[in-house]
């Protein structure tokens, strides 16, 4: 069934939302056997209003159903990985074909060569590629390779981007650094996005120590003019490796990622998420001279680049090839931008119409929209985010972000805007009261990266 609130508002002290008794029971089962109750911290029930964390039964296209039978329009599907929508027929057809032929072997299969050739045709700025299962492994492999080829220990990461890897070299920079030796943390430095002078100062401070610069080439704002080219020049001049994390920008900015859109070629880049449309596949790609150091055809010391049992699974590689073909033949990136532009315009109009246009703010590239929830002083607010998420759920919209999939229709987007308008009406009541607490229904949502549970 669909959840909805035709009144579009609620009385303080009477928070509404979908009826989730089975989801609540399922959440308890999950916590009993899985630390955090989920396999990704961003999927944790602490990211949702109290007792309003639906456990998913299944999905199709842009819709998901929870175990209680409620149907939702879903945004940010699979943490941005399911960009074509759930159970996409072309992807499933390719996967089923390979499953019937065996999934993994003691020697490489021809599918591995086909998938690599297809990827390099899609991302022509790269010369070699190696597949893995998740983004952390691919990005960490880039860091290890950069350290090996430069002989330098330090890693410089962009401080303005939220996540690069589950490995020590990055997690050491977050509040969740328990269990990571201080010596490992000391080898990671940070630089601000868009500030070439600050980055050069860092490289000068640690002269001949920085192995690589790691960043998302674009995020919620466009790169300043000349910025990426300036980083390329800095990396060349200081002898370090330029690494683009294209987990999000890959396919959403262009089929060839941000490097294909902006025309700046990194030494190494890591792709994932949209590459498999929910199937587990990631990729490390880059210049042959560097990538070969992880192979067998070079005279230097061997680099343990990537060696994964499941990186060669034929069905995931088939999914990746089907995704790339679908993007190319159906113009998916353009569809994502068009849907995102329609959604952003509608949300901004709804927020402005409710008098909260300075408090419910849509940000980011049209294909990768997020929203900010600001308080009376226009500061980011977890309580107001909680209020907003609760109202979206009440309207049948599951949206930790406004990241679109190509399975959405214009009608889906318009319905979402209607629900946002209802949420904004409640948001204004809370702003007028100067306190969102009566509308929260329990504890507020919490940031993923925090020191205490």
C-alpha positions as CSV (number, residue, x, y, z in Angstrom):
1,X,0.0,0.0,0.0
2,X,1.0,3.6,-0.3
3,X,1.5,5.8,2.7
4,X,0.1,9.3,2.5
5,X,-1.1,12.2,4.5
6,X,-3.7,14.2,2.6
7,X,-3.8,16.9,5.2
8,X,-0.2,17.8,4.6
9,X,0.4,18.8,8.2
10,X,0.4,17.3,11.7
11,X,-0.3,18.6,15.2
12,X,2.6,19.0,17.6
13,X,2.9,15.9,19.7
14,X,1.2,13.7,17.1
15,X,3.9,12.7,14.6
16,X,2.7,10.6,11.8
17,X,4.4,8.2,9.4
18,X,4.0,4.7,7.9
19,X,2.9,1.8,10.1
20,X,6.1,-0.3,10.5
21,X,5.6,-3.1,13.1
22,X,7.3,-5.7,11.0
23,X,10.2,-3.3,10.1
24,X,10.7,-2.6,13.8
25,X,10.9,-6.3,14.6
26,X,13.2,-6.8,11.6
27,X,15.5,-4.0,12.8
28,X,15.8,-5.8,16.2
29,X,16.7,-9.0,14.4
30,X,19.3,-7.2,12.3
31,X,20.9,-5.6,15.4
32,X,21.1,-8.9,17.1
33,X,23.3,-10.5,14.5
34,X,24.9,-7.6,12.5
35,X,26.9,-4.8,14.2
36,X,25.0,-1.6,13.6
37,X,22.1,-3.5,12.1
38,X,23.3,-2.8,8.5
39,X,26.3,-3.5,6.3
40,X,26.8,0.2,5.5
41,X,26.8,2.8,8.2
42,X,24.8,5.1,6.0
43,X,22.0,2.6,5.9
44,X,21.8,2.4,9.7
45,X,18.4,3.1,11.5
46,X,20.1,6.0,13.3
47,X,20.0,7.8,10.0
48,X,16.1,7.8,10.1
49,X,13.5,9.1,12.5
50,X,13.0,6.9,15.5
51,X,10.8,3.8,14.7
52,X,10.6,5.0,11.1
53,X,13.4,3.0,9.5
54,X,11.7,0.7,6.9
55,X,13.3,-2.7,6.2
56,X,13.1,-3.4,2.5
57,X,11.3,-6.4,1.0
58,X,11.9,-5.8,-2.7
59,X,12.2,-3.1,-5.3
60,X,11.3,-2.5,-8.9
61,X,12.3,0.5,-11.0
62,X,12.1,3.6,-8.8
63,X,9.9,2.0,-6.2
64,X,10.6,-0.2,-3.1
65,X,8.3,-2.0,-0.7
66,X,9.1,-2.6,2.9
67,X,8.3,-5.7,4.9
68,X,5.1,-4.1,6.2
69,X,3.8,-3.6,2.6
70,X,4.3,0.1,2.3
71,X,5.5,1.4,-1.1
72,X,7.9,4.2,-1.5
73,X,9.4,6.3,-4.2
74,X,13.1,5.8,-3.6
75,X,16.0,8.3,-4.0
76,X,19.7,7.6,-3.6
77,X,19.0,4.0,-4.5
78,X,21.6,1.6,-3.2
79,X,23.7,4.5,-2.0
80,X,23.7,5.8,-5.5
81,X,24.6,2.4,-7.0
82,X,21.3,1.6,-8.6
83,X,21.1,4.4,-11.1
84,X,19.0,2.5,-13.7
85,X,16.4,1.4,-11.2
86,X,15.9,-1.9,-9.4
87,X,15.8,-5.1,-11.4
88,X,16.6,-3.4,-14.7
89,X,15.7,-5.9,-17.5
90,X,18.8,-5.5,-19.6
91,X,21.1,-5.9,-16.6
92,X,19.2,-8.9,-15.3
93,X,19.3,-10.6,-18.8
94,X,23.0,-10.2,-19.0
95,X,23.5,-11.6,-15.4
96,X,21.2,-14.6,-16.0
97,X,23.1,-15.5,-19.1
98,X,26.4,-15.7,-17.3
99,X,25.0,-17.4,-14.2
100,X,24.1,-20.4,-16.4
101,X,27.7,-20.6,-17.6
102,X,29.4,-20.7,-14.2
103,X,30.4,-17.7,-12.0
104,X,34.1,-18.1,-11.1
105,X,37.0,-20.2,-12.3
106,X,40.5,-21.2,-11.4
107,X,41.8,-19.2,-14.4
108,X,40.6,-16.0,-16.0
109,X,37.6,-16.2,-18.2
110,X,37.1,-14.4,-21.5
111,X,34.4,-12.2,-19.9
112,X,37.2,-10.5,-17.9
113,X,38.9,-9.4,-21.1
114,X,35.6,-8.3,-22.6
115,X,34.6,-6.3,-19.6
116,X,38.0,-4.6,-19.4
117,X,37.9,-3.7,-23.1
118,X,34.3,-2.4,-22.7
119,X,35.3,-0.3,-19.7
120,X,38.4,1.2,-21.5
121,X,36.2,2.1,-24.5
122,X,33.8,3.9,-22.1
123,X,36.6,5.6,-20.2
124,X,39.2,6.3,-22.9
125,X,41.4,8.4,-20.7
126,X,42.5,5.1,-18.9
127,X,44.8,2.6,-20.5
128,X,44.4,-0.4,-18.1
129,X,41.8,-1.5,-15.6
130,X,41.5,-4.0,-12.8
131,X,38.1,-5.0,-11.3
132,X,37.2,-5.5,-7.6
133,X,34.1,-5.7,-5.5
134,X,33.9,-2.4,-3.6
135,X,35.2,1.2,-3.9
136,X,37.4,1.0,-0.8
137,X,39.6,-1.7,-2.3
138,X,40.0,0.1,-5.6
139,X,40.9,3.5,-3.9
140,X,43.2,1.9,-1.4
141,X,44.9,0.0,-4.3
142,X,45.5,3.4,-6.0
143,X,47.1,4.7,-2.8
144,X,49.4,1.7,-2.4
145,X,50.4,1.9,-6.1
146,X,51.2,5.6,-5.7
147,X,53.3,5.0,-2.7
148,X,55.2,2.2,-4.6
149,X,55.9,4.2,-7.7
150,X,56.9,7.4,-5.9
151,X,58.7,5.8,-2.9
152,X,56.8,8.3,-0.7
153,X,54.8,7.6,2.5
154,X,52.2,10.4,2.8
155,X,48.7,10.6,1.3
156,X,46.9,13.9,0.8
157,X,43.1,13.7,0.7
158,X,40.5,16.4,0.0
159,X,39.1,17.4,3.4
160,X,35.8,18.6,1.8
161,X,34.7,15.2,0.5
162,X,32.9,12.8,2.8
163,X,34.3,9.3,2.1
164,X,37.2,7.6,0.2
165,X,37.8,4.2,1.8
166,X,37.1,2.0,4.8
167,X,40.9,1.5,5.2
168,X,43.1,3.1,7.8
169,X,44.7,5.8,5.7
170,X,41.3,7.5,5.3
171,X,39.2,6.4,8.4
172,X,42.1,7.8,10.5
173,X,40.9,11.3,9.5
174,X,37.3,10.8,10.7
175,X,35.9,10.8,14.3
176,X,35.5,7.0,14.0
177,X,39.3,6.4,14.2
178,X,39.2,3.9,17.1
179,X,41.5,1.0,16.4
180,X,43.8,2.8,14.0
181,X,47.4,3.4,15.1
182,X,48.5,7.0,15.4
183,X,51.4,6.2,13.1
184,X,49.0,5.4,10.3
185,X,46.9,8.6,10.9
186,X,50.1,10.7,10.9
187,X,50.7,9.7,7.2
188,X,47.5,11.2,5.9
189,X,47.2,15.0,5.4
190,X,44.3,17.0,4.0
191,X,43.8,19.9,1.6
192,X,40.7,22.0,0.8
193,X,38.8,21.6,-2.4
194,X,39.2,24.5,-4.9
195,X,42.2,26.0,-3.2
196,X,45.4,25.5,-5.3
197,X,47.5,27.7,-3.1
198,X,46.7,25.7,0.0
199,X,47.4,22.5,-1.8
200,X,50.8,23.8,-3.1
201,X,51.6,24.9,0.4
202,X,50.9,21.4,1.7
203,X,53.1,19.8,-1.0
204,X,55.9,22.3,-0.2
205,X,55.6,21.6,3.5
206,X,55.9,17.9,2.9
207,X,58.4,18.2,0.0
208,X,59.2,14.8,-1.6
209,X,56.9,13.0,0.9
210,X,53.4,13.1,-0.6
211,X,52.7,10.1,-2.8
212,X,49.4,11.2,-4.1
213,X,46.5,13.7,-4.1
214,X,43.2,11.9,-3.7
215,X,39.9,13.7,-4.3
216,X,36.5,13.5,-5.9
217,X,36.9,15.7,-9.1
218,X,33.6,17.3,-8.4
219,X,31.0,17.3,-5.6
220,X,28.1,19.5,-4.5
221,X,29.7,22.4,-6.4
222,X,31.3,22.6,-9.8
223,X,35.2,22.8,-9.8
224,X,36.4,26.4,-10.0
225,X,37.7,27.4,-13.5
226,X,41.1,25.9,-14.0
227,X,41.1,24.0,-10.7
228,X,41.4,20.5,-11.9
229,X,44.0,21.5,-14.5
230,X,45.9,23.3,-11.8
231,X,45.9,20.1,-9.6
232,X,47.2,18.2,-12.6
233,X,50.1,20.7,-13.0
234,X,50.8,20.7,-9.2
235,X,51.0,16.9,-9.2
236,X,53.4,16.8,-12.1
237,X,55.6,19.6,-10.7
238,X,55.8,18.0,-7.2
239,X,56.2,14.4,-8.6
240,X,53.1,12.9,-7.0
241,X,50.2,10.9,-8.4
242,X,46.8,12.4,-9.1
243,X,44.0,10.1,-8.1
244,X,40.3,10.8,-8.9
245,X,37.7,9.1,-6.9
246,X,34.9,8.7,-9.5
247,X,32.6,6.5,-7.4
248,X,29.9,9.1,-7.6
249,X,30.9,11.2,-10.6
250,X,31.4,8.1,-12.8
251,X,28.5,7.8,-15.2
252,X,26.5,10.5,-13.3
253,X,28.7,13.3,-14.7
254,X,29.3,11.6,-18.0
255,X,29.8,8.0,-19.1
256,X,33.5,8.6,-18.8
257,X,33.1,10.3,-15.4
258,X,34.2,13.8,-14.4
259,X,37.5,13.3,-16.2
260,X,35.5,12.8,-19.4
261,X,33.4,15.9,-18.8
262,X,36.1,18.3,-17.7
263,X,39.0,17.0,-19.9
264,X,41.6,16.6,-17.1
265,X,43.2,13.2,-17.0
266,X,44.3,11.7,-13.6
267,X,47.0,9.2,-13.3
268,X,44.7,6.8,-11.6
269,X,40.9,6.7,-11.0
270,X,38.5,4.5,-9.1
271,X,35.0,3.7,-10.3
272,X,32.1,1.8,-8.7
273,X,28.5,2.4,-7.6
274,X,26.6,3.0,-10.8
275,X,29.0,0.7,-12.7
276,X,27.1,-2.5,-11.7
277,X,23.5,-1.1,-11.0
278,X,23.6,-2.8,-7.6
279,X,25.8,-5.7,-8.5
280,X,29.2,-5.7,-6.7
281,X,31.8,-4.4,-9.1
282,X,34.4,-1.6,-8.8
283,X,37.3,-0.7,-11.0
284,X,40.8,0.8,-10.6
285,X,41.9,2.4,-13.9
286,X,44.8,4.5,-15.1
287,X,48.0,4.9,-17.0
288,X,49.7,1.8,-18.2
289,X,53.1,2.8,-16.8
290,X,51.6,2.8,-13.3
291,X,49.1,0.0,-13.6
292,X,51.7,-2.5,-15.0
293,X,53.6,-2.2,-11.7
294,X,50.8,-4.4,-10.3
295,X,51.3,-6.9,-13.1
296,X,54.0,-9.3,-14.4
297,X,55.5,-7.4,-17.3
298,X,57.9,-4.9,-15.7
299,X,61.4,-5.1,-14.2
300,X,60.7,-3.4,-10.9
301,X,59.6,-4.6,-7.5
302,X,56.1,-6.2,-7.6
303,X,53.2,-4.3,-6.2
304,X,50.3,-6.2,-4.6
305,X,47.7,-4.1,-6.4
306,X,44.4,-6.0,-6.3
307,X,44.0,-9.7,-5.8
308,X,40.4,-10.6,-5.2
309,X,38.7,-14.0,-5.4
310,X,35.4,-12.4,-6.4
311,X,36.6,-9.5,-8.6
312,X,36.4,-11.9,-11.6
313,X,32.8,-13.1,-11.0
314,X,31.3,-13.3,-14.4
315,X,27.8,-12.2,-13.6
316,X,29.0,-8.8,-12.0
317,X,31.2,-8.1,-15.0
318,X,28.3,-8.9,-17.3
319,X,26.2,-6.5,-15.3
320,X,28.8,-3.8,-15.7
321,X,28.9,-4.3,-19.5
322,X,25.1,-4.1,-19.7
323,X,25.1,-0.9,-17.7
324,X,27.6,0.7,-19.9
325,X,25.7,-0.3,-23.0
326,X,22.5,1.0,-21.6
327,X,24.0,4.3,-20.7
328,X,25.4,4.7,-24.2
329,X,22.4,3.6,-26.2
330,X,19.7,5.2,-24.0
331,X,21.4,8.4,-23.1
332,X,21.0,7.7,-19.4
333,X,23.3,10.5,-18.1
334,X,21.1,13.1,-19.9
335,X,18.0,11.5,-18.4
336,X,19.4,11.8,-14.9
337,X,20.2,15.4,-15.4
338,X,16.7,16.2,-16.8
339,X,15.0,14.4,-14.0
340,X,17.2,16.1,-11.4
341,X,16.6,19.5,-12.9
342,X,12.8,19.0,-12.7
343,X,13.1,17.8,-9.1
344,X,15.4,20.7,-8.0
345,X,13.1,23.3,-9.6
346,X,10.0,21.8,-8.0
347,X,11.6,21.4,-4.5
348,X,12.9,25.0,-4.6
349,X,9.5,26.3,-5.6
350,X,7.7,24.3,-2.9
351,X,10.1,25.5,-0.2
352,X,9.8,29.1,-1.4
353,X,6.0,28.8,-1.5
354,X,6.0,27.6,2.1
355,X,8.3,30.4,3.2
356,X,11.2,28.0,4.0
357,X,13.3,28.5,0.9
358,X,16.3,29.6,3.0
359,X,15.9,26.5,5.2
360,X,15.2,23.6,2.9
361,X,18.0,23.9,0.3
362,X,18.7,21.7,-2.7
363,X,22.4,21.4,-3.7
364,X,24.6,19.6,-6.1
365,X,24.7,18.7,-9.8
366,X,21.3,17.8,-11.1
367,X,22.2,14.1,-11.4
368,X,23.4,14.0,-7.8
369,X,21.2,16.2,-5.7
370,X,21.3,16.4,-1.9
371,X,19.3,18.6,0.5
372,X,20.3,20.6,3.5
373,X,17.9,21.3,6.4
374,X,18.7,24.5,8.2
375,X,17.5,25.9,11.5
376,X,16.2,29.3,12.5
377,X,19.8,30.6,12.2
378,X,20.3,28.9,8.9
379,X,22.7,26.4,10.4
380,X,22.6,22.6,9.5
381,X,20.2,20.9,11.8
382,X,19.8,17.2,12.5
383,X,16.4,17.8,14.3
384,X,15.1,19.6,11.3
385,X,16.4,16.9,9.0
386,X,14.5,14.4,11.2
387,X,11.3,16.4,10.8
388,X,11.8,16.6,7.1
389,X,12.5,12.9,6.6
390,X,9.5,12.0,8.8
391,X,7.2,14.0,6.6
392,X,8.7,12.5,3.4
393,X,8.2,9.0,4.7
394,X,4.6,9.9,5.6
395,X,4.1,10.8,2.0
396,X,5.6,7.6,0.7
397,X,9.0,9.1,-0.3
398,X,12.2,7.4,1.0
399,X,14.8,10.0,0.4
400,X,18.0,10.3,2.4
401,X,19.1,12.5,-0.6
402,X,17.4,13.6,-3.8
403,X,19.7,11.5,-6.0
404,X,17.6,10.3,-9.0
405,X,17.6,7.1,-10.9
406,X,16.6,6.9,-14.6
407,X,13.6,4.7,-13.6
408,X,11.8,7.8,-12.2
409,X,9.1,9.4,-14.4
410,X,8.1,13.0,-14.5
411,X,4.9,12.0,-12.7
412,X,7.1,10.4,-9.9
413,X,9.1,13.6,-9.6
414,X,5.9,15.7,-9.5
415,X,4.5,13.5,-6.8
416,X,7.7,13.9,-4.8
417,X,7.4,17.7,-5.1
418,X,3.8,17.5,-3.7
419,X,5.1,15.6,-0.7
420,X,7.9,18.0,-0.2
421,X,5.4,20.9,-0.2
422,X,3.5,19.1,2.6
423,X,6.7,18.6,4.5
424,X,7.6,22.3,4.1
425,X,4.3,23.3,5.6
426,X,5.2,21.4,8.8
427,X,8.7,22.8,8.6
428,X,7.4,26.3,8.7
429,X,5.3,25.6,11.7
430,X,8.4,24.3,13.5
431,X,10.4,27.4,12.5
432,X,7.6,29.6,13.8
433,X,7.5,27.7,17.0
434,X,11.3,28.0,17.3
435,X,11.6,24.3,18.1
436,X,11.1,21.3,15.9
437,X,11.0,18.8,18.9
438,X,7.2,18.3,19.0
439,X,7.4,17.1,15.4
440,X,10.3,14.6,15.7
441,X,8.5,11.6,17.3
442,X,11.7,10.7,19.2
443,X,15.5,11.2,19.0
444,X,16.9,13.1,16.0
445,X,18.9,11.4,13.3
446,X,22.6,11.4,13.8
447,X,25.7,11.9,11.6
448,X,27.4,8.8,10.4
449,X,30.8,9.9,11.5
450,X,30.7,10.5,15.2
451,X,32.9,9.3,18.1
452,X,30.2,7.7,20.3
453,X,27.4,5.4,19.3
